[in-house]
Amino acid sequence: MERAVGSGELRPGQPLPPMRELAASLGVNPNTVAAAYRTLRERGVIETAGRRGSRVRFKPATTGREELRVEVPAGGRDLSTGNPDPALLPRLAPALAAAAQAGDREPVLYGDDPVDPDLARIARADLDADGVPEGPLTVTSGSLDAVERVLLAHLKPGDAVAVEDPGWGSTLDLVPALGLRTVAVGVDDEGPRADDLRRALESGARAVIVTGRAQNPTGASVSATRARALRAVLREHPQTLLIEDDHGHGIVDLPLHPIAGVTTHWALVRSVAKAYGPDLRLAVLTGDPVTVDRVRGRQRLGPGWVSHLLQRAVVRLWTDGAVDRAAVAAAYRSRRQALIDALADRGVAAHGRSGMNVWIPVRDETGALARLLQSGWAVAPGARFRLDTPPGIRITVSTLTVHDIAPLAEAVAAAVRPSPARTYG
């Protein structure tokens, strides 16, 4: 079954035979089939829906995320990727050359500190300025790598994780791929809803993942009021593992309102992907001493460390002011707000408080995608990002120009009418 899913022979969402029926057709004990199904669930390949039986997950761990994508027509514009604007990214050659020269003068060898001291100093100063609690630092290969390592440091297969819905598709796929269960927490423009989080924790969720700013796909940003409400909920469940993802650092002009400090175990991760380039594959992780120590220990037994060439290059980019954070944030805000305003003028509700994406609730996701494609615009299907949330589409505004706004808004309005009155989540 796993090979068939990987090859596409079994499609996402396809029903699977009942266990007793499959056991009879294969001539094996039903317990053998039950054990196989259990293993497939733990690997994130299939899911069980009670009496409705088992089916291939709509995003199985054995299938690349490109499975849920749209084909951009010739001459069309691709607004589905979630990528930053290449024109706003810094040139990497000078920073990498400087890092290589430093490596030539002082090579990094086995047994050296895995974290560059200059990177630790600069990152800690930024975290302090944003009110993030004191804690040790380590470096991972991006945000998702950090999230995976923190989850594995504390949880075991079968444990439940509260996740934002709609939320980052990679997180929604990662959790079941690790043998964990997702529990949906609704999101509005101010972040995860406190009442939904309380219900998730009371139902047994042992961890929660929160995006502080530039939430993907909705652009939500945790407000000061919402942060207080979430902290109040977590005080009632102090053993919850809290993971905060601040991937919007450097591209958002809204302040971070960290939640950390009320649970025993916590972690906050900051990636440089959106501000400096996805290919740098670097994120700074801080947290409580036990969590960071477990992540470092497991990392030592695998990749060892993140290359100091990359760490030193990031230090150079930070210290040289290669990215004007305020200007980048203003550029994304301008493009995002222009599209939201143009859609509002046409009676279409849209969300995008921060970051580079706009989320639009729709009644018919497939129809809206198809009509937009016919108009020459490719956007991301909301199915990439949803668990229980109603349909929607995500538009990445990174490369939009002032001349794109009106024709895009007109195309979206024509594609989604009538626009649903309710908000997402």
C-alpha positions in Angstrom: 0.0 0.0 0.0 2.8 2.4 0.8 4.5 1.8 -2.5 1.1 2.2 -4.3 0.5 5.6 -2.6 4.0 6.7 -3.5 3.6 5.8 -7.1 0.1 7.3 -7.4 -1.7 4.0 -7.9 -3.6 4.7 -4.7 -4.8 8.3 -4.7 -5.2 10.7 -1.7 -8.6 10.2 -0.1 -9.1 6.8 -1.8 -11.1 4.3 0.5 -9.3 1.2 1.6 -10.8 -2.3 2.0 -12.2 -3.2 5.4 -9.6 -5.1 7.4 -11.6 -8.4 7.5 -12.3 -8.2 3.8 -8.7 -7.6 2.9 -7.5 -10.4 5.3 -9.9 -12.8 3.5 -8.7 -11.9 0.1 -5.1 -12.1 1.1 -5.5 -15.3 3.1 -4.0 -13.9 6.3 -5.1 -13.4 9.8 -7.2 -10.2 10.4 -4.8 -9.2 13.2 -2.0 -9.1 10.6 -4.0 -6.6 8.5 -4.9 -4.6 11.6 -1.2 -4.3 12.5 -0.3 -3.2 8.9 -3.0 -0.6 8.9 -1.8 0.6 12.3 1.8 0.9 10.9 0.5 2.9 7.9 -1.4 5.3 10.2 1.7 5.8 12.3 3.7 6.6 9.2 1.2 9.2 8.1 0.1 7.2 5.0 -3.6 6.4 5.9 -6.2 7.6 8.3 -9.2 6.0 9.9 -12.6 7.6 10.1 -14.4 5.4 12.5 -17.3 3.4 10.9 -16.5 5.0 7.6 -13.4 2.9 7.5 -9.8 3.7 6.4 -8.6 5.8 3.5 -5.4 7.2 2.1 -4.7 10.5 3.8 -5.4 13.5 1.6 -1.8 14.4 2.1 0.1 11.2 2.7 3.6 11.4 4.1 4.8 9.3 1.1 3.6 11.9 -1.4 5.3 15.2 -2.2 3.5 18.4 -1.4 3.4 19.1 -5.1 0.5 16.7 -5.4 -1.9 19.4 -4.4 -0.8 22.1 -6.8 -2.2 23.8 -9.9 -0.7 23.8 -13.3 0.1 27.3 -14.5 -1.2 27.9 -18.0 1.1 29.3 -20.6 1.4 33.0 -20.1 -0.3 32.8 -16.7 0.9 34.2 -13.4 1.7 31.8 -10.5 0.6 33.3 -7.2 0.4 29.9 -5.5 4.0 29.3 -4.2 4.3 31.2 -0.9 7.8 32.4 -2.0 9.2 35.8 -1.1 9.9 38.3 -3.9 13.4 37.5 -5.3 13.8 41.2 -5.9 13.6 41.8 -2.1 16.2 39.1 -1.2 19.8 40.2 -0.6 22.8 39.1 -2.8 24.3 36.1 -1.1 27.7 36.0 -2.9 29.5 38.6 -0.8 28.2 37.1 2.5 29.1 33.5 1.5 32.5 34.7 0.3 33.2 36.4 3.6 32.1 33.3 5.5 34.3 31.1 3.4 37.3 33.3 4.0 36.6 33.2 7.8 36.4 29.4 7.5 39.8 29.3 5.7 41.4 31.3 8.5 39.7 29.3 11.3 38.3 25.9 10.1 35.4 24.5 12.0 36.3 21.0 13.3 34.7 18.1 15.1 34.0 19.0 18.7 33.6 22.7 18.1 30.6 24.6 19.4 27.7 23.9 16.9 26.5 27.5 17.2 28.6 30.4 15.8 29.1 32.8 18.8 28.3 35.9 16.7 25.1 34.4 15.5 24.1 33.5 19.0 24.9 37.0 20.3 22.9 38.8 17.5 20.0 36.3 17.7 19.8 36.6 21.5 19.7 40.4 21.3 16.8 40.3 18.8 14.9 37.8 21.0 15.5 39.9 24.1 14.2 43.0 22.3 11.0 41.1 21.5 10.4 39.9 25.1 11.2 36.2 24.4 12.2 34.5 27.7 15.8 33.7 28.3 17.0 30.3 27.2 19.8 28.5 25.4 20.2 28.6 21.6 20.8 26.1 18.9 20.5 26.2 15.1 18.4 24.0 12.8 17.9 23.5 9.1 14.8 25.7 8.9 11.6 26.1 10.8 10.1 22.7 10.0 13.3 20.9 11.0 13.1 22.7 14.4 9.4 21.8 14.8 10.1 18.2 14.1 13.0 17.9 16.5 11.1 19.6 19.3 8.1 17.3 18.9 10.2 14.2 18.8 12.1 15.4 21.9 8.9 15.2 24.0 6.1 13.2 22.3 5.5 9.6 21.4 3.4 8.1 18.6 -0.3 8.5 19.3 0.0 11.8 21.2 -2.1 14.7 20.0 -0.9 18.1 18.8 -3.0 21.2 18.6 -2.5 22.8 15.3 -3.8 26.0 13.6 -6.7 25.4 11.1 -6.2 26.7 8.5 -2.5 26.4 9.0 0.9 25.7 7.4 0.4 22.6 5.2 3.8 21.2 6.0 3.0 21.2 9.7 -0.4 19.5 9.1 1.5 16.8 7.1 4.5 16.5 9.5 2.4 15.8 12.6 0.7 12.6 11.3 3.9 11.6 9.5 5.5 11.4 13.0 2.7 9.1 14.2 1.1 12.0 16.1 -2.6 13.1 15.9 -3.7 16.6 14.9 -6.4 18.5 16.8 -7.7 21.6 15.0 -7.6 25.0 16.6 -9.5 27.7 14.8 -7.7 30.9 13.7 -8.9 34.5 13.2 -6.9 37.6 12.3 -5.5 37.7 15.9 -4.2 34.2 15.9 -5.4 30.9 17.4 -8.7 31.2 19.3 -8.2 30.7 23.1 -11.5 28.7 23.5 -10.5 26.3 20.7 -7.1 25.8 22.3 -8.7 25.1 25.7 -10.9 22.5 24.1 -8.0 20.9 22.4 -5.9 20.7 25.6 -8.9 19.4 27.6 -9.4 16.7 25.0 -5.8 15.5 25.6 -3.5 17.5 23.2 0.0 17.4 24.7 1.5 20.1 22.5 0.5 23.2 20.5 2.1 24.9 17.6 1.4 28.7 17.3 2.5 31.0 14.5 3.3 34.4 16.0 3.2 36.5 12.8 2.6 36.1 9.0 0.6 33.0 9.6 0.4 30.8 6.6 -2.1 30.9 4.9 -4.2 33.6 6.6 -1.7 36.3 7.5 -2.9 36.2 11.1 -0.7 37.9 13.8 -1.1 37.2 17.5 -2.2 40.4 19.2 -1.3 41.4 22.7 -4.8 40.7 23.9 -4.8 37.2 22.2 -1.4 36.4 23.6 -2.7 37.1 27.2 -5.7 34.9 26.5 -3.6 32.0 25.2 -1.2 32.3 28.1 -4.1 32.1 30.5 -5.2 28.9 28.9 -1.7 27.4 29.0 -1.4 28.3 32.7 -4.2 25.8 33.2 -2.1 23.2 31.4 1.5 23.9 32.3 2.8 20.5 31.1 1.8 21.4 27.5 4.7 21.6 25.0 4.5 25.0 23.4 6.2 25.6 20.0 6.1 29.2 18.6 7.0 29.7 14.9 8.2 33.3 14.1 9.1 32.7 10.5 7.8 36.3 9.7 10.7 37.8 11.5 12.3 40.4 9.2 9.4 40.8 6.8 6.6 41.9 9.2 6.1 45.4 10.8 3.8 44.1 13.6 5.4 43.4 17.0 5.8 39.8 18.2 3.8 39.0 21.3 5.4 35.8 22.6 3.4 33.3 24.7 6.4 31.4 26.1 7.0 31.4 29.8 4.0 29.8 31.3 4.7 26.1 30.4 7.4 23.8 31.6 8.6 23.0 28.1 8.6 25.5 25.2 10.5 26.5 22.1 10.5 29.5 19.7 12.0 29.2 16.2 13.0 32.0 13.8 13.8 31.1 10.2 15.8 33.4 7.8 14.0 31.9 4.8 11.5 34.7 4.0 13.8 37.6 4.6 17.2 36.3 3.3 16.3 33.3 1.1 14.8 29.9 1.4 17.9 28.1 0.3 19.9 29.3 3.3 18.1 26.5 5.3 18.8 28.1 8.7 16.7 28.8 11.8 17.5 29.9 15.3 15.8 27.9 18.1 15.6 28.9 21.7 13.6 27.2 24.5 13.8 25.8 28.0 17.1 24.0 28.8 15.7 20.5 28.7 14.1 21.0 25.3 17.1 22.6 23.7 19.5 20.0 25.2 17.4 17.2 23.8 17.3 18.8 20.3 21.1 19.3 20.4 21.8 15.8 21.6 19.7 14.2 18.9 21.2 16.5 16.3 24.7 15.4 17.3 23.7 11.9 16.4 22.5 12.8 13.0 23.7 15.8 10.9 25.9 17.0 13.8 25.4 20.7 13.2 24.3 23.3 10.6 27.2 24.5 8.5 29.1 27.4 10.0 29.5 28.7 6.5 25.7 29.3 6.5 25.7 30.6 10.0 28.6 33.1 9.3 26.9 34.2 6.1 23.7 35.0 8.0 25.7 37.0 10.5 27.3 39.0 7.7 23.8 39.6 6.2 22.5 40.8 9.6 25.4 43.0 10.5 25.9 44.5 7.0 22.2 45.5 6.8 21.8 43.6 3.6 18.0 43.7 4.1 16.2 46.8 5.1 13.6 45.1 7.2 11.3 48.1 7.4 11.3 48.5 3.7 10.6 44.8 3.0 7.8 44.8 5.5 6.3 47.9 4.0 6.5 46.4 0.5 4.6 43.3 1.5 2.1 45.3 3.5 1.4 47.6 0.6 0.8 44.8 -1.9 -1.3 42.8 0.6 -3.5 45.7 1.6 -4.0 46.9 -1.9 -5.4 43.5 -2.9 -7.6 43.2 0.2 -9.0 46.7 -0.4 -9.6 46.0 -4.1 -11.4 42.8 -3.2 -13.5 44.6 -0.5 -14.5 47.2 -3.2 -15.9 44.2 -5.2 -17.7 42.6 -2.2 -15.2 39.9 -1.5 -14.0 39.3 2.0 -10.3 38.6 2.4 -7.8 38.2 5.2 -4.1 39.1 5.5 -3.0 41.0 8.6 0.7 40.3 8.0 3.1 38.5 5.8 2.9 37.8 2.1 -0.3 35.8 1.7 -4.0 36.7 1.4 -6.7 34.1 2.4 -10.1 34.2 0.7 -13.0 32.1 2.0 -15.0 30.6 -0.9 -18.0 28.4 -1.3 -16.6 26.3 -4.1 -12.8 25.9 -3.9 -12.4 23.8 -7.1 -14.6 26.0 -9.1 -12.9 29.2 -8.0 -9.4 27.7 -8.8 -10.6 26.6 -12.3 -12.1 30.0 -13.1 -9.0 31.8 -12.0 -6.8 29.5 -14.1 -9.0 30.3 -17.1 -8.3 34.0 -16.4 -4.6 33.4 -16.3 -4.1 33.4 -12.5 -2.8 30.3 -10.5 -3.5 30.4 -6.8 -3.1 27.8 -4.0 -6.0 25.5 -3.1 -7.2 25.9 0.4 -7.1 22.1 0.8 -3.4 22.3 1.3 -4.0 24.2 4.6 -7.3 22.9 6.0 -8.5 20.3 8.4 -12.0 21.3 9.4 -12.1 24.8 8.1 -14.5 25.6 5.2 -13.0 26.0 1.7 -10.7 28.9 0.7 -7.9 29.9 -1.6 -4.5 31.5 -0.8 -2.9 34.2 -2.9 0.8 35.0 -2.5 1.2 38.7 -3.1 5.0 38.8 -3.2 5.5 39.6 -6.8 2.3 41.7 -7.4 2.7 45.1 -9.0 0.4 48.1 -8.7 -0.8 47.3 -12.2 -1.8 43.7 -11.2 -4.1 44.6 -8.4 -7.3 45.6 -10.3 -7.3 42.8 -12.9 -6.5 40.2 -10.2 -9.2 41.5 -7.9 -11.7 41.5 -10.8 -10.8 37.9 -11.7 -11.1 36.8 -8.1 -14.5 38.5 -7.7 -15.8 36.8 -10.8 -14.4 33.5 -9.7 -15.7 33.4 -6.1 -19.1 35.1 -6.2 -21.1 34.9 -4.1 -18.5 35.4 -1.4 -19.3 33.7 1.9 -20.1 36.2 4.7 -18.5 34.0 7.5 -14.8 34.2 8.4 -12.4 31.4 8.2 -11.9 28.8 10.9 
